[in-house]
Amino acid sequence: MSAPAAPPRVLTVAGSDSGGGAGIQADLKTMLALGVHGMSVITAVTAQNSLGVQGAWELPVEAVRAQYRSVVDDVGVQAVKTGMLASAELVEAVAELLAGAGVPVVVDPVGVSKHGDPLLAASALDSVRTKLLPVATVATPNLDETAQLTGVRVESEGQLRGAATAVLAHGPRWVLIKGGHLPGDAVDLLTDGVEEHWLRAPRYDNRHTHGTGCTLASAIAAQLAKGHSVPEAVAAAKRYVTGAIAAGFALGAGIGPVDHGWDLAPGRRGGV
């Protein structure tokens, strides 16, 4: 009997979260939940829990390049997602690798953790703008990251369009401006500068949202690897992460994680 065909393969290039709620760990859980084979290039190791980031150590550029080549040259990939890249050197090395990937790339321009801890050196911001964003199929900045990258501050839904225009000027094909920090419903704007897709979801009264950004970007990459268009992939990812937020649970003494397995088995918490 022949072996089953391999599922679509998705690579995450990001940092490790020892608490399991964000980073590489969240990415791989998301990919499993959505039926793709997740692989990883670890860029940094963090000591992290529900209270914050207690330490972070980036890996050498050679280690990141070697992990990438090892996976891509043998296994192959159908989509790539980037998260915490820590330094300008790592941003530039990853951007160079992805420029030749020939597959959709989802860039989550991680700047700070859920707790406000910096995860990207200030000196790396220009490299993100000039090297990484131009290779992105979809960039997924939240409002703080949008302000960091463009100087545009969003305080109302009506300002999302201007923020998207400012990010698109740096070269991604699409941008998803995440408006989750605005009051009211959780509204995001996906646009390529011509098409606009407004995605709305109810806001759940749940503080356990650690890993939301990583999870959303990984879900988009998973859907792109399955062959969906960018608008289809983002809409499906938004539905998945909304359910994961609704089912987020307390863990430790601080902010707990979203539940990546909320839709996998009967009796799981939450759901939409």
Secondary structure, 3 states (H helix, E strand, C coil): CCCCCCCCEEEEEEEEECCCCCHHHHHHHHHHHCCCEEEEEEEEEEEEECCEEEEEEECCHHHHHHHHHHHHHHCCCCEEEECCCECHHHHHHHHHHHHCCCCCEEECCCCECCCCCECECHHHHHHHHHHHHHHCCEECCEHHHHHHHHCCCCCCHHHHHHHHHHHHCCCCCEEEEECCCCCCCEEEEEECCCCEEEEEECCCCCCCCECHHHHHHHHHHHHHHCCCCHHHHHHHHHHHHHHHHHCCCCCCCCCCECCCCCCCCCCCCCCC
